[in-house]
Amino acid sequence: MTKLFFALVLVPLAAQVLAGDPLRLGDGRPFVGVYYFGHWWEPWKSDDGLIRRDFATLKDMGVSVLCVDHEWSQAIDGDWKWLDREHRLAREAGLQILPWLSLKVWSDMSSEARRALVKEWYGVDLRLGRKQDGSPGAVQVWDDATITAGAAYAAQYLDRYADQALLHVDWHGESRPVVALSVELAWDGGGFDEATNMLFVRWLRRPYDGDVMKLNAAWGTSYVSIWEVDPTDTAVFDYAGLAKGEARYPRAVEDHIEFRSGLISDALGMMAARLRRTHPDVLVLAELPYQFASKHPHAEGYRINYAANPSCVRSADIVFFRCTGPLNQPEADSLDAWTAETGQPAILTYRTYSDWANERPAERTEEIAGLYAGQAARHGNGFGFYSWNEMVDTHVAPSRPEDADKPGALTPEQSERAVALMRAMVTRYLELVAQDQ
């Protein structure tokens, strides 16, 4: 039987880490991470030696954490072989792994074949949500089956890798394991089925005291009853128009985004609570692919379409951002206000754009390093990069000769310059956090 629940106020496990106070691993090293892809592209997929050389370089520059796709979809590919390999090599190198255990809150489990396999492994039937046009969406994020399967896989993962290279951080004097239940928090193409729509109408009774006149005044609508509200009505809930700045009733759409965002947090909070029945010491990290308050068009589109408001990370113990670049003042202010309110440590990672490989004088390298590292030390509690080798996105690893004509491809010489800039940033960050001790 499907279980429904309303938006809860879920509070993380009393972090209260001040901005600028570095999050440290259990062995005392500051959190310095890089997204790494060991089984997606060649030559890494087949060359353990290359991975060992990469890991040695990263360790030498001061990186301590590898951020790795270890979703259930990756575990079932080869019966854990890719995950086992990456833990083995990371452990050999003295690096720890922060695992992403699902994509967009299990949206990568939406195919019929994968849902059947989830049924076989965990005994639950994953339900699909509905898009605004009525077509099937991704897995329903708040459904009890999703929560059950997500918690069960996370427990399996912890049992398998807790004594391998799994990330452990110093949490008020205790070494605690850390997992991310999802990478890229999002409600992927869902939130418009009948059950979720009913939850939304009930949710609306709180901000508007159940008073349709207050709702109409806020939205500019003319409902007779709150129960008439229907998020599938694109005349009112004009998502496409909001993204273009043309929505007739923008407050209505923003309320629906906030409702869905809160349900993402609640779903992950329920998943974490269930996981802690067997693994009470685990900490849960939530990752967003953009910083708070970003007006970058990709960031704003992501927030709107995937319900990625700040509230979606509220139930996490640690928050993690993949920033588009150095934070501007509104973005920094938004992050500072959020972490002051929630006490959540924040890790700031930055996209390694192709211009990192440009030639520049040494003083300019130091200036850029100071900007990035200083911001992470001042506004966050950890530092990192996206990515080392995400070869169809931003990366610093050299491209294969046969890929030289692809967008963003780097020659070995360009790669050396990008890695040198990364090294300068890490060096400066470690200097700054050492000064704060």
N, C-alpha and C positions, 0 to 999 in steps of 0.2 A: 504493500500500500504506500502510495506517495505521501510524504509528510511535508507540510508547509510550515514555515515559521516567519514571524514578522521581524522587521529590522530591529536588532538588539543593540544595546550599548555595550560593546565588548572592549575591555580595556586591556592593553598589553601588560606583560609581567613587569610592572614597576621598573622601567628602565632608568629614567631621570639621569641621562647622560648629557652633560652640557655640550653645546656646539663648541668645537675646538678641542674637546677631550677625546683623544684618539681611542677607537675601539681596538683592542689588542687580542691577538691569538692567545691560546692557553699557554704558549711558550714565551709570551711577552712581546712578540713582534707586532708592530702596527699593521692594521689591515691595509694592504696594498694589493689590489686585484686586477686581473685581466681576463676578459672573455677569451676562451681558448676552445678550438674545435679540433678534436683529435681523430674523429671518425667520419667527417663529412666530405672532405676533399682529399685528393691526392696532392702531394706525396705523403701527407701525414697518415692517411688511412692505412698505408701498408709499410710505413718506415718508422720503426721504433727508434732507430738511431737519430732521426731528425727530431723526433719529439724530445728525446733525451738532450740533444744539443739546445733546442729551444728552452727547455726547462732549466738547463744550466745557466743560460744567458739571463733568463728571467730572475732566477734566484740570485745571481750575481748582482743584478741591478737593484735588488731590494724588494721585488715582488714576492708576496707570501701566499697569495690565494689565486686559484684558477676557478673561473666561473664557467661551469660546464653544463651542456645539455645532457641531463641524465633522466629525461622524461621516461615514463613507462613505455612510450612508443619506441624509445631507444633500447630499453632493457629487453624487449621482446625480439629485437632484431639480433639474432645470433645467441639467444639465451644468455644474456648478461655479458657477452664477451667484450664488447666495447667498453662497458663501464668497468669491468674487472681490469682491463688493460690500462685504462687511464688512472685508476686508483693505484695500481702497481707502479706505474712510471712516476706518478706524482709523489708517492711515498718514497721511492728511491731518491728523488731529487730534493726531498725535504720541503715540498710544497703541499698545501692543503686545498681541498676541493669544496667549493660552494655549489651544490647541485640545484639545477632547475628541474623540478619533478613533474611539471606539466607545462603545456603551452596554453596561454590565455584561459586558465582555469579549466583544463581538460578538454578544450575544444578540439585538440588533436585526436580525441577518442570518438569523434562523431560519425565516422564511417560505419556502415553496417557490419563489416568484418571485425573491426576493432571492438565494437559494442558486444558482438558475440563472444569475443575472447575475454572481455571484461566479465561477462556473465560466467564463463568457464572458470576464470581465476578467482573471482570475488563473490560470485553468486548473486549479483544485482543486475537489474535491467536499467541501463542508462537511458534517460528520456531526452529527446530533442526538444528544444524550445521552438518558438515561432518568430519569424521576422515580421516586420511591420506590414508587409504585403501578404502575410499568411503562409508563405512558403516555409519549409523546415529550416530551422537555425541550427546552431551548434548545441552541444550538450547543455542541459539546463543546469546552471551553476548552483542553484540553491536546493536542488532535489536531494533527498536523502541518499539515493543511490550514488550520486556523484560524490557526496561527502564520505560515504562508506568506502567507495573504491579509492578515493584520493588518500584517505587516512590509512587504508590497508597497504597501499603501495609504499607510502612514506614509511610505515612500520617495517615492511620488508627491506627497504633500502637501508634504514638505520641498523637493522639486525645484521645485514650483510657487510656494511662498510664502517660501522662505528669505530672499529679498531684499525681501520686502514688509513686513508688520507682525508677523511671527512673533516671539514672545518670545525674547530672548537675555538670558542672565544672566552676570554676572561670576563665573567659576568658577576660583578660584585664579589670577586675573590674565588669564584668557582669556575672550573673549566666546563663549558656547556656546548653540546653539539648544535649545529645550525643547519637548517635546510630551508629552501624556498619552495613552497608548495606549488608555485607557478612562476614562470617568467612572462613578462608582458601582461600584467594584470589587465583583464578585459572581459567584457560580456560580448562574445563574438556572435553577432547576428541573432540576438535573442531578446527576450523580455517583453514579448507582445502576445504570448499565449493567454488563454482565458484565466488560468489560475494566477499568473503573474499580474495580469491587469487588475484582478480583484484585490491582490495585495497592494497595488498602487493606490487604488481608490481608498482603501482603508488607511494607508499611510498618509494620504492627503488630509485626513480628519485631524491630524495633530497640528501641522503648521497653520491650518486655517480654522482650528477649533470646531471642526465639523460644520462650519458656516459657509454655505455656498455663496453668500453675498461677499464675504471676505475673499473667497477664491476668485470670484468674478472680478472684483476690484483689482486684485493683484495681476490677474491674467488678461483682463480686457474681454472676457467671454461673457456669455449670457445663459449659463446653465440654470435650470430650475432646481436640480438636485445634484449633489456631488456624485451620486450613483450613475449619472448620465455620462460621466467622463470616460472616454474610450481612447486609449493611446494609439489604436490603429487608425484613428481619424487623422489623416495627414493634413487636413485643412487647419487643425489646431496644433497637432504635434508634427510640425514641419521640420524634420531633422535636416533635410537637404537645404532648406531655406535658412536655418540657423547657421549652418556652416558658411553660407554665403553672406550672412548678415541681413537676410531678407525675410526672416520668419515674421509672420503677423502677430504671433503670440509667443514671443521668445521665453517668457517666464514659465509658460506651461511646459515647453520642451526642457528647459533647465531643471525644472522640478522633477521631470521624469528621468533625466540623466542622474540627478542626485539620488533619487530612489534606487535606481539600478546600481549605482556606485556603492551605496550602502549595503545592498544585498550581496555584492561581491565580497565586501569585508566580512559580513555576517557568515557567508558560506565558508570562507577560509578560516574564520574564527571557530566555527563549529567543527571543521575538519581538524584544526589544531587541537581543540579540546578532546576530540575523540582519539587523536594520536597520543595525547598525553596520558591516556588511561594506561598505556603500556610503556610509554617513554616520557615520564614526567619531567625530565630535565631538558627536553628539546626546546630550542628557540626557533621561531619562525620569522623568516625575512620575506619582505614583499618588494618586488622589483617593478618599476615603471620605466618605459622606454623614453620618457621625456621628463623634464623638471616641472615642478609646480609653476603655474602662472605663465607658462611659455606661450607666446603668441606666434611662434613659428607655425606656418600653415599645416605642416604635418602633425605637429603636437596638438593643435586645436582640433584638427580633424579626428585624431585618435581619441582625444577626450570626449568629443561629442558622440562619435559612433560606437565607441567601446565602453562608454560610461566610466571613464577613468578620471573622475574627480579625486581630490585628495582623500576624501572619505573612504575610498576603496582600500586604503592601506591601514585604516585605523586599528584593525585587530592584530596587526603584526607587532613583533617585538623590535624589529629593525627595519628601516626603510632604505631603499637602494634606488639610485637614479642613473639613467643613461642620458647624460646631458648633451644638448646640441652644441654646446660651447660654453665658455665662461658665463656665469650667471649675470644678468643685468640686475639693476637695483630692485625692481619690483619682484623679480624671481628670488633674489636673495632674501628680501624682506618676507616673502611668502613662506619660504623654507624656515627662516628663523622663527617666525610666529608659530608655525606648525610644530616644530620640535620643542619650542618652549611650552606649548600647550600639552603635548602628548608625552614628552620625555623620551621619544624614540630616537635612538642614534640614527644618523643619516650618512650613507656612503655615497659620495659623488664620483661617478665615473664619466669619462668624456670620450666622445667619438674621435677616432684618430683619422681625421680627414686627409685626403691625398696631399694637401698643401703642407702637411707636416714633413713631407719629403723634400720640400724646396731647399735650395741652398740659402744660407743666411750667415751673417757674421756671428761670432761667438757671443758678443754682447746681446744680440737679439735673441739668441737661444736662451740665455740666462734670464732675459726679461720675460719671455713667454713662460719659461719654467716657473718663475716666481709668481706670475699671474695665476696659473692653474693650481699650483701647489699651495699658494697662499690662500686661495679661495677655499679649497678643500679643507685646509687646516682651520680656517676661520669659521666657516659655516657648516662644516660637516664633521664626521668622526671616522672617516675612512676615504680612501682615494683609489682610483682605478681607471681602466681604459677599455674601450670597445672599438677595436679588438686587436688581437694579435693576428688572427688568420681567418676571419669571416670573409671568404674570398669573393663573395658577391655583394659585399658592403664595405664599410670602412675597415682597413687593416694596415698593418705595418710589415707583415711578412712579404717577401718577394714573390711575384707571380711566376708561374711556369712560362717558359719561352713561348709555348703554343697559345698562351692567354695574353700575350703582350699587347694585343690590339683591343682588349676589352676595357670598358670604362673602369677607372680606378686602378688599373694594373700598375705595379711597381717593379722597376728593375732592381737588381741587387744593390746598386749604388744608391738608388732612392730609398730602398729599405734601410740601408745603413744610416742614412740621415734621419729617417723617421724614428728609428730605434734610439739613435743618439739623443733626440729631443725627448723621447719618453724617459730615457735614463736620467737626463738632466732634471726632469720634473720629479721623478721618484727621489732622486738625491736631495732636491730642495725640500720636498715634503718631509722626508725623514729628518732633515736638519730642523725643520720648524717644530715638529712634534717632539723631538728630543729636547728642544729649548723649553717646552712647556712642562716638562717633568719636574 
